[in-house]
Amino acid sequence: MTRLDTTLSVLSVPRSADLAALTLRLGLGAVFLAHALAKPLVFTMPGTAAFFAASGFPGWTAYPVFLAELLGGLALLAGFRTRLVALALLPVMAGALLVHLPNGWMFSGQGGGWEYVAFLMIALGAQALLGDGAFALGRRQRG
């Protein structure tokens, strides 16, 4: 491979699969960042802790969940350790699934149903399988 070929391959347009992984990664990152920021900015952290306690979890777990969503969302947006972050967020979503499971299927129902949480879990699994995608900090160049 010549120096020109190497330069052109680095400058080439990302493949559609890489763009799809990027799109999913950015969407998931935005959702997790929004969910994290809603805790202190909308519900307050004491209010979030009270909700966790009312849902059967220790109130203090609101704080590590907030951090997981915040740091996980930022990592996904940046494309940093995408596979690991997607897998690490699955237990957080499993906890959310337990909260929403008794409320029925539709998330628009009273108390929010479980379909949105289940979809996020499937999307995280897909992201873990796909990896970083284009324009990621953790991206390795194909050679």
Secondary structure, DSSP 4 states (H G I P E B T S, - for coil): --HHHHHHHHHSPPPHHHHHHHHHHHHHHHHHHHHHHHIIIII-HHHHHHHHHHTTS-GGGHHHHHHHHHHHHHHHHHTSSHHHHHHHHHHHHHHHHHHHGGG-S-TTSTT--SHHHHHHHHHHHHHHHH-S-SS-TTPPPP-
